[in-house]
């Protein structure tokens, strides 16, 4: 189901949207739907990321378990390079 929504756009923005839509081979309507969809998804991913970070922070405060950042970075660099490496060790704070 779709719902009609009216947007009042400043003339300069409307002209830019028309130009960008034309260059992309889309209607201005399709261009705006795509832009709104992408922005909404980006904001949802950012909110999910922040919620995961806050949950991790709470878990760390509860357990006191952390990792040395230098060890983690070295581990990740080795894994990305395809090298065999040991996981970073946990530190109880």
N, C-alpha and C positions, 0 to 999 in steps of 0.2 A: 504494500500500500504506500502511496506517496501522499504527501501533504504539501499544498502550495504555501510558499513563504515569500514575502516581498522583502527585497533588500534595496535600500536606498543607497546607491553608490555615488561618490563624488565623480563628477564628469571626467576628470583626469584618470581616475582609476578605471572607470568603465572603458575608456579609450584604450588603456593599457591592456585590459583583459581582452577586449575585442582583437587587438593586434596580436597578442600572444596566442589566443585561441586560433586565429586564422593561420598563424605560422605553424601551429601544431596540427593543423588540419581538423580542428574540432569546432563545434559551435561554442559560443560563449557560455551557454548553459552547461554543456558537458564539461567545459574547462573549469567552471566554478564548482560543479559537483565533485570533480576529481580533486581540486584544491582543498575543498572542505573535508572530503574523506581523508586525504593524506594528513592534514593538520590534526584532525580528530584522532586518527590512529597514532600519530606521533605523540600527542598529549597523553593518550591512554598508555602507551609504552613507557613514557616518562613517569607517569604515576605508578605503574606496576614496578618499575625499577626502584623508585624511591621507597615504596612500601616494602620491597624485598630488602633494601638496605636498612631500613628501620627495624625490620624483624631480625636481621643479622646482628645489628647493634644490640638489640635486647638479648639475643642468644649469647653473644659475647659477654655482656654484662652479667648474665646469669651463670654461665659456666666458667668464665675467666680464661677460656682457651683462645689463644691467638696464634699468629704465625709471624715470623720475622719477614718483613717486606723484601729485604735483599735476597733472602733464600727463595721466596716465592718468585721473584723476578728472574732469578737464575734458573729455577726449575722451568718456568714458562719458556724462557729463551731456549733452553735445551730441548724441550718437547717440540717446540716449533721447528727447530733445526733437525728433528728426527733422531736426536741422540737419546740413549738410554740414561736415565737419571733417577735418583731417589726422590721421593716426595719430601717436601719440607716438613720439618718436625714441629709438632705442636708445642706451644709454650703455655704453661699454666701461670697465669698472673695472680 
